[in-house]
């Protein structure tokens, strides 16, 4: 293994450890719950239903060092 190979592997592993934040086109469960005046559990259930119907996509993100799910409209 060359030093270049080792550096590439290390860079890949470090990139996997990054904690992505929500993008400007994404909303979190907490934001939806607060905006709709419902519980986080209800918001999560409705959002996950929209993901199941193919209306939204979701991914794991971090907000204030806490893991949560971010949602956005599926591109058509």
Buried (B, 14 or more C-beta within 10 A) or exposed (E): EEEEEEEEEEEEEEEEEEEEEBEEEBBBBBBBBEEEEBEBEBBBEBBBEBBEEEEBBBEEBBBEEEEBBBBBEEEE
